[in-house]
Amino acid sequence: MNYLDFLSKHGFSKEIQNIAKGGVAVPEFTFKAPADLSFGFPPVLIPLWSEGSWPGYIGIARHWFGDQPDTFIEYFSGETSAIEIAKNLSQLKAWLVFDFLCNVPDLDEVGQFAESIGFCRTNEVEAIFEECEDVSGLANLDIFKEDLPSVLKNGEKLGKPEWWLPPSGLNEIRNHIDCGRFDLAWRQLNSGGFEASEIADILNLLSNHVERKAEFRDLIICWGNANL
């Protein structure tokens, strides 16, 4: 079981599966898919692309307790930190095209990415973002107006996902589980810089309390294969 199997088995869209397989033409020397899973990441993250220079990932933040919806984050493995860049796939496409427009010198490559991922035609990129002087300008696009990701609400330095919590100890997480506060346990587990073996122990404890048990066990296998 790997993450490509997981996405296929558990009902993720063909579009997401295609991204994870490397079916989208990204600019040279940027992201990699299938992702290099060697950098380390928390179990909340399903990697879609890896980026070796940070190092880290762009992927889906998927929650198993509470009512947090799936969102998209950049996860920085060296800093064990994350920013929420999109609330849905359409926003993710816009975010990435703009990021490449700002940082990739070859406009043709940016346009090819935009068309490959289904955002716009190759020659439409500059016109779409002509009013965006920096990242904050994305908030004025219709695609973001209804539901801003944290990075556009709070700025890049404060763009942590809303579910992100201050670091806590393992004893506090275990206490949350004992008291039935599984959502808090999950959120704190994914917000701290714990050792992989410690995370694995907590995942096994949480697996007894999750509704989608078979899916969660598959997640544990995928995460363990990548991180242990």
Residue frames relative to the residue before (quaternion, step in Angstrom):
aa qw qx qy qz dx dy dz
M 1.0000 0.0000 0.0000 0.0000 0.00 0.00 0.00
N 0.0527 0.7649 -0.6408 0.0397 3.56 -0.88 1.01
Y 0.7239 -0.4588 0.2767 0.4346 3.58 -1.24 0.10
L 0.5981 0.5386 -0.3730 0.4616 3.61 1.09 -0.52
D 0.6308 0.5074 -0.3204 0.4918 3.58 1.04 -0.77
F 0.6440 0.5457 -0.3164 0.4329 3.55 0.96 -0.93
L 0.6691 0.5030 -0.3025 0.4559 3.58 0.86 -0.95
S 0.6707 0.4945 -0.2919 0.4695 3.57 1.00 -0.83
K 0.6996 0.4996 -0.2745 0.4308 3.57 0.85 -0.99
H 0.8062 0.3344 -0.1396 0.4677 3.55 0.93 -0.87
G 0.7117 -0.5781 0.2431 0.3165 3.50 0.97 0.96
F 0.3685 0.7005 -0.5317 0.3015 3.60 1.08 0.46
S 0.6238 -0.5893 0.3639 0.3621 3.55 -1.10 0.71
K 0.6223 -0.5304 0.4267 0.3864 3.54 -1.27 0.47
E 0.6130 0.5624 -0.3447 0.4350 3.57 1.08 -0.69
I 0.6572 0.4830 -0.3011 0.4941 3.58 0.95 -0.86
Q 0.6449 0.5197 -0.3264 0.4554 3.58 0.91 -0.85
N 0.6477 0.5248 -0.3177 0.4517 3.59 0.98 -0.82
I 0.6205 0.5304 -0.3331 0.4719 3.59 1.02 -0.79
A 0.7000 0.4878 -0.2752 0.4431 3.56 0.79 -1.05
K 0.6622 0.5082 -0.3010 0.4612 3.59 1.10 -0.64
G 0.5356 -0.6154 0.4163 0.4013 3.58 1.22 -0.39
G 0.4036 0.7529 -0.4379 0.2801 3.56 1.21 0.45
V 0.6367 0.4842 -0.3303 0.5011 3.59 1.29 0.05
A 0.4045 -0.7342 0.4992 0.2194 3.57 -0.86 0.98
V 0.0788 -0.8047 0.5882 0.0187 3.59 -0.21 1.25
P 0.6126 -0.5485 0.4051 0.3996 3.62 -1.14 0.49
E 0.6081 -0.5790 0.4089 0.3574 3.55 -1.16 0.68
F 0.8369 0.1775 -0.1685 0.4896 3.57 -1.16 0.78
T 0.5639 0.5608 -0.4239 0.4334 3.61 1.04 0.68
F 0.8457 -0.0988 0.0949 0.5158 3.59 -0.50 -1.16
K 0.2537 -0.7527 0.5901 0.1441 3.53 -1.31 0.43
A 0.1061 0.7526 -0.6467 0.0640 3.54 -1.07 0.87
P 0.4117 -0.2041 -0.8751 0.1516 1.51 -1.81 1.74
A 0.5859 -0.6389 0.3877 0.3136 3.53 -1.06 0.84
D 0.4304 -0.6172 0.5918 0.2891 3.50 -1.28 0.59
L 0.2114 -0.8382 0.4967 0.0771 3.58 -0.43 1.23
S 0.4689 0.7380 -0.3949 0.2821 3.58 1.25 0.17
F 0.5894 0.6340 -0.3617 0.3461 3.62 1.18 -0.29
G 0.4682 -0.6702 0.4449 0.3656 3.58 1.19 -0.52
F 0.1671 0.7745 -0.5891 0.1585 3.57 -0.94 0.94
P 0.5448 -0.6286 0.4378 0.3411 3.61 -1.15 0.47
P 0.6342 -0.5794 0.3569 0.3669 3.61 -1.16 0.49
V 0.5259 0.6239 -0.4216 0.3955 3.61 1.19 -0.25
L 0.7006 0.4902 -0.2502 0.4541 3.58 1.17 -0.65
I 0.1185 -0.7190 0.6792 0.0877 3.53 -1.08 0.88
P 0.3011 -0.8034 0.4800 0.1830 3.62 -0.21 1.21
L 0.1919 -0.7525 0.6191 0.1167 3.54 -1.11 0.81
W 0.7745 0.0295 0.0013 0.6319 3.55 1.01 -0.90
S 0.2250 -0.7163 0.6307 0.1962 3.55 -1.28 0.38
E 0.1568 -0.7553 0.6291 0.0954 3.54 -1.28 0.47
G 0.3242 -0.8161 0.4492 0.1645 3.56 -0.33 1.26
S 0.6530 0.5523 -0.3358 0.3947 3.61 1.05 -0.54
W 0.5978 0.5706 -0.3928 0.4034 3.65 1.08 -0.38
P 0.3456 0.5795 -0.1394 -0.7248 1.69 1.27 -2.21
G 0.1945 0.8009 -0.5559 0.1085 3.57 -1.23 0.25
Y 0.4981 -0.6725 0.4989 0.2254 3.52 -1.33 -0.33
I 0.1802 -0.6712 0.6908 0.1994 3.45 -1.45 0.24
G 0.2520 0.7857 -0.5282 0.2004 3.54 -0.74 1.01
I 0.6550 -0.5033 0.4124 0.3841 3.50 -1.41 -0.17
A 0.2308 -0.7149 0.6412 0.1565 3.54 -1.02 0.87
R 0.0171 -0.8264 0.5599 -0.0578 3.58 -0.39 1.28
H 0.1931 -0.8128 0.5466 0.0582 3.53 -0.70 1.15
W 0.2775 -0.7878 0.5415 0.0958 3.52 -1.15 0.79
F 0.7421 0.2662 -0.1663 0.5922 3.56 1.30 -0.17
G 0.7596 0.3014 -0.2433 0.5225 3.58 -1.03 0.70
D 0.5770 -0.6198 0.4314 0.3110 3.55 -1.30 -0.25
Q 0.3024 0.7587 -0.5221 0.2457 3.59 1.12 0.56
P 0.3442 -0.7344 0.5383 0.2288 3.63 -0.81 0.91
D 0.6019 -0.5084 0.4526 0.4177 3.55 -1.30 0.21
T 0.0239 0.7669 -0.6413 0.0098 3.57 -1.07 0.78
F 0.4453 -0.6704 0.5197 0.2866 3.57 -1.32 -0.06
I 0.0591 -0.8161 0.5746 -0.0185 3.54 -0.89 0.98
E 0.3160 -0.6278 0.6546 0.2783 3.46 -1.46 0.20
Y 0.0987 -0.7946 0.5979 0.0361 3.56 -0.80 1.01
F 0.2137 -0.7855 0.5757 0.0763 3.54 -0.81 1.12
S 0.3359 -0.8045 0.4558 0.1797 3.55 -0.16 1.33
G 0.6701 0.5194 -0.3133 0.4279 3.59 0.92 -0.83
E 0.7475 0.3706 -0.1932 0.5164 3.57 1.14 -0.66
T 0.2625 -0.7747 0.5074 0.2709 3.57 1.32 -0.26
S 0.5261 0.5951 -0.4302 0.4289 3.56 0.78 1.09
A 0.1714 -0.7916 0.5824 0.0694 3.55 -1.24 0.43
I 0.1184 -0.7330 0.6547 0.1413 3.51 -1.34 0.34
E 0.3853 -0.6997 0.5512 0.2410 3.56 -1.09 0.74
I 0.1345 -0.8402 0.5244 0.0324 3.57 -0.52 1.19
A 0.8137 0.0575 -0.0190 0.5782 3.62 1.15 -0.33
K 0.3796 -0.7164 0.5447 0.2143 3.52 -1.17 0.70
N 0.7940 0.0763 -0.0357 0.6020 3.58 1.20 -0.40
L 0.7121 -0.4783 0.3048 0.4138 3.56 -1.29 0.24
S 0.6209 0.5442 -0.3508 0.4419 3.61 1.01 -0.70
Q 0.6522 0.4921 -0.3073 0.4879 3.58 0.99 -0.80
L 0.6204 0.5471 -0.3464 0.4426 3.58 0.99 -0.78
K 0.6370 0.5289 -0.3288 0.4542 3.58 0.94 -0.85
A 0.6759 0.4922 -0.2952 0.4624 3.58 0.88 -0.94
W 0.6345 0.5393 -0.3261 0.4474 3.57 0.95 -0.89
L 0.7109 0.4705 -0.2678 0.4488 3.56 0.79 -1.02
V 0.6336 0.5165 -0.3448 0.4614 3.60 0.94 -0.79
F 0.6687 0.4857 -0.3091 0.4705 3.60 0.91 -0.83
D 0.6238 0.5369 -0.3372 0.4570 3.59 0.99 -0.79
F 0.6749 0.4706 -0.2939 0.4864 3.59 0.92 -0.84
L 0.6082 0.5581 -0.3515 0.4416 3.59 1.02 -0.75
C 0.6978 0.4676 -0.2621 0.4751 3.57 1.06 -0.80
N 0.8235 0.3213 -0.1023 0.4562 3.58 1.00 -0.79
V 0.6804 0.4372 -0.2882 0.5126 3.59 1.21 -0.27
P 0.3961 -0.7657 0.4512 0.2308 3.64 -0.54 1.08
D 0.6875 0.4661 -0.2824 0.4800 3.61 1.12 -0.55
L 0.3123 -0.7861 0.5071 0.1657 3.58 -0.26 1.29
D 0.5973 0.5688 -0.3673 0.4299 3.58 1.08 -0.63
E 0.6444 0.5123 -0.3246 0.4658 3.59 0.98 -0.79
V 0.6298 0.5257 -0.3324 0.4653 3.58 1.02 -0.79
G 0.6678 0.5039 -0.2966 0.4607 3.56 0.94 -0.88
Q 0.6347 0.5229 -0.3247 0.4671 3.56 1.03 -0.78
F 0.6302 0.5146 -0.3308 0.4781 3.58 1.04 -0.76
A 0.6546 0.5309 -0.3177 0.4344 3.58 0.86 -0.98
E 0.6925 0.4508 -0.2785 0.4896 3.58 0.98 -0.81
S 0.6445 0.5425 -0.3245 0.4300 3.58 0.98 -0.83
I 0.7315 0.4048 -0.2356 0.4956 3.58 1.02 -0.77
G 0.5292 -0.6781 0.3842 0.3353 3.58 1.29 0.06
F 0.4128 0.7145 -0.4728 0.3090 3.58 1.09 0.66
C 0.7611 -0.2225 0.1795 0.5822 3.57 0.81 -0.98
R 0.6361 -0.4987 0.4008 0.4313 3.56 -1.28 0.01
T 0.6987 -0.5116 0.3131 0.3899 3.53 -1.23 0.61
N 0.7700 0.3919 -0.1993 0.4624 3.59 0.88 -0.91
E 0.5994 0.6012 -0.3507 0.3954 3.60 1.25 0.12
V 0.4524 0.7461 -0.4276 0.2365 3.58 1.23 -0.34
E 0.7052 0.4798 -0.2928 0.4321 3.59 0.65 -1.05
A 0.6532 0.5237 -0.3241 0.4405 3.59 0.96 -0.81
I 0.6393 0.5412 -0.3320 0.4337 3.58 0.97 -0.81
F 0.7940 0.3125 -0.1444 0.5011 3.59 0.94 -0.88
E 0.3188 0.7969 -0.4800 0.1816 3.60 1.20 0.26
E 0.7012 0.4405 -0.2746 0.4887 3.63 1.13 -0.48
C 0.6015 0.5677 -0.3513 0.4387 3.60 1.27 -0.05
E 0.1761 -0.8089 0.5549 0.0820 3.57 -0.24 1.25
D 0.7758 -0.0188 0.0035 0.6307 3.58 1.19 -0.56
V 0.7851 -0.3452 0.2226 0.4636 3.56 -1.33 -0.04
S 0.6267 0.5684 -0.3504 0.4018 3.60 0.93 -0.81
G 0.6008 0.5946 -0.3522 0.4019 3.58 1.14 -0.57
L 0.5267 0.6382 -0.4127 0.3807 3.58 1.19 -0.36
A 0.5703 0.6167 -0.3791 0.3882 3.59 1.13 -0.58
N 0.6560 0.5185 -0.3119 0.4511 3.60 1.19 -0.42
L 0.5398 0.6001 -0.4158 0.4190 3.59 1.23 -0.13
D 0.6023 -0.5983 0.3914 0.3551 3.56 -1.01 0.82
I 0.6334 0.5792 -0.3271 0.3954 3.56 1.01 -0.81
F 0.7359 0.3986 -0.2194 0.5015 3.59 1.20 -0.53
K 0.5351 0.7001 -0.3933 0.2625 3.60 1.10 -0.54
E 0.6894 0.5133 -0.2971 0.4160 3.59 0.98 -0.76
D 0.8164 0.0257 0.0562 0.5742 3.59 1.00 -0.76
L 0.1568 -0.8363 0.5210 0.0672 3.57 0.09 1.29
P 0.4014 -0.6613 0.5673 0.2823 3.60 -1.02 0.73
S 0.6954 -0.5129 0.3052 0.4003 3.55 -1.19 0.54
V 0.6339 0.5565 -0.3474 0.4096 3.59 0.97 -0.78
L 0.7076 0.4152 -0.2647 0.5068 3.61 1.11 -0.58
K 0.5951 0.5374 -0.3666 0.4718 3.59 1.20 -0.31
N 0.8441 0.2387 -0.0353 0.4788 3.50 0.80 -1.13
G 0.5564 -0.5942 0.4089 0.4125 3.61 1.21 -0.16
E 0.6710 -0.5519 0.3218 0.3763 3.54 -1.18 0.63
K 0.6830 0.4936 -0.3028 0.4452 3.59 0.98 -0.76
L 0.7619 0.3146 -0.1648 0.5417 3.58 1.22 -0.47
G 0.4300 0.7614 -0.4042 0.2682 3.54 1.23 0.37
K 0.2385 0.7809 -0.5441 0.1929 3.58 1.07 0.59
P 0.5776 -0.5811 0.4309 0.3783 3.60 -1.07 0.63
E 0.6097 -0.5858 0.3928 0.3616 3.56 -1.13 0.63
W 0.6650 0.5063 -0.3103 0.4530 3.59 1.13 -0.53
W 0.5068 0.6668 -0.4169 0.3532 3.60 1.25 -0.28
L 0.1258 -0.8036 0.5808 0.0328 3.58 -0.90 0.96
P 0.6101 -0.5178 0.4228 0.4254 3.60 -1.19 0.33
P 0.6172 -0.5672 0.3827 0.3885 3.60 -1.06 0.66
S 0.0713 -0.7787 0.6229 0.0225 3.54 -1.12 0.74
G 0.5500 -0.6145 0.4479 0.3454 3.55 -1.26 0.21
L 0.6540 -0.5203 0.3778 0.3985 3.54 -1.26 0.33
N 0.6122 0.5546 -0.3607 0.4330 3.59 1.03 -0.68
E 0.6411 0.5137 -0.3255 0.4681 3.58 1.02 -0.78
I 0.6418 0.5129 -0.3274 0.4667 3.59 0.98 -0.79
R 0.6555 0.4996 -0.3149 0.4707 3.60 0.92 -0.84
N 0.6249 0.5307 -0.3353 0.4640 3.58 1.05 -0.71
H 0.6150 0.5318 -0.3455 0.4685 3.59 1.02 -0.75
I 0.6573 0.5033 -0.3158 0.4636 3.60 0.93 -0.86
D 0.6522 0.5234 -0.3146 0.4491 3.59 0.91 -0.91
C 0.7346 0.4086 -0.2155 0.4969 3.58 1.11 -0.76
G 0.5692 -0.6384 0.3674 0.3654 3.57 1.24 0.20
R 0.5121 0.6290 -0.4313 0.3951 3.59 1.21 0.29
F 0.0230 -0.8703 0.4919 -0.0052 3.54 0.70 1.15
D 0.6114 0.5534 -0.3527 0.4421 3.58 1.06 -0.69
L 0.6632 0.4924 -0.3039 0.4748 3.59 0.94 -0.87
A 0.6308 0.5312 -0.3320 0.4579 3.56 1.00 -0.81
W 0.6645 0.5071 -0.2986 0.4605 3.57 0.92 -0.94
R 0.6763 0.5027 -0.2991 0.4476 3.57 0.86 -0.96
Q 0.6917 0.4654 -0.2901 0.4699 3.59 0.88 -0.87
L 0.5981 0.5623 -0.3644 0.4397 3.59 1.04 -0.68
N 0.7473 0.4107 -0.2067 0.4797 3.57 0.99 -0.87
S 0.6504 0.5144 -0.3134 0.4628 3.58 1.26 -0.04
G 0.7100 0.4655 -0.2501 0.4655 3.58 1.21 -0.32
G 0.4913 -0.6636 0.4836 0.2906 3.53 -1.29 0.29
F 0.1185 0.8300 -0.5316 0.1204 3.56 0.55 1.17
E 0.5743 -0.5574 0.4671 0.3759 3.53 -1.28 0.38
A 0.6253 -0.5744 0.3751 0.3719 3.56 -1.12 0.70
S 0.6517 0.5160 -0.3233 0.4523 3.60 0.98 -0.80
E 0.6313 0.5211 -0.3277 0.4718 3.60 1.08 -0.69
I 0.6378 0.5133 -0.3225 0.4751 3.58 0.98 -0.82
A 0.6411 0.5357 -0.3266 0.4419 3.58 0.95 -0.86
D 0.6398 0.5261 -0.3276 0.4545 3.60 0.98 -0.80
I 0.6739 0.4832 -0.2960 0.4741 3.59 0.95 -0.87
L 0.6178 0.5450 -0.3480 0.4475 3.59 0.99 -0.74
N 0.6533 0.5050 -0.3194 0.4649 3.58 0.96 -0.78
L 0.6252 0.5164 -0.3383 0.4775 3.59 1.06 -0.68
L 0.6882 0.4892 -0.2836 0.4546 3.58 0.90 -0.95
S 0.5865 0.6152 -0.3705 0.3746 3.58 1.09 -0.64
N 0.6156 0.5532 -0.3410 0.4458 3.59 1.21 -0.42
H 0.7615 0.3937 -0.1751 0.4843 3.59 1.22 -0.41
V 0.5545 0.6167 -0.3941 0.3961 3.59 1.23 0.01
E 0.5157 -0.6541 0.4545 0.3157 3.59 -1.07 0.69
R 0.7485 0.3429 -0.1944 0.5333 3.60 0.89 -0.94
K 0.1036 -0.8726 0.4741 0.0544 3.54 0.62 1.19
A 0.6771 0.4946 -0.3127 0.4463 3.60 0.82 -0.92
E 0.6581 0.5051 -0.3049 0.4678 3.56 0.98 -0.85
F 0.6598 0.5072 -0.3078 0.4612 3.56 0.98 -0.85
R 0.6297 0.5186 -0.3406 0.4674 3.59 1.02 -0.71
D 0.6250 0.5160 -0.3381 0.4784 3.59 1.04 -0.68
L 0.6175 0.5351 -0.3399 0.4657 3.57 1.03 -0.76
I 0.6445 0.5210 -0.3237 0.4565 3.59 0.91 -0.90
I 0.6453 0.5156 -0.3224 0.4624 3.59 0.97 -0.82
C 0.6671 0.5022 -0.3039 0.4586 3.59 0.87 -0.96
W 0.6836 0.4838 -0.2912 0.4624 3.54 0.84 -0.99
G 0.6584 0.5184 -0.3089 0.4498 3.57 0.95 -0.87
N 0.6388 0.5279 -0.3255 0.4553 3.59 0.97 -0.81
A 0.7174 0.4468 -0.2507 0.4720 3.58 1.07 -0.70
N 0.8138 0.3393 -0.1224 0.4557 3.58 1.00 -0.80
L 0.7044 0.4638 -0.2742 0.4621 3.60 1.15 -0.43
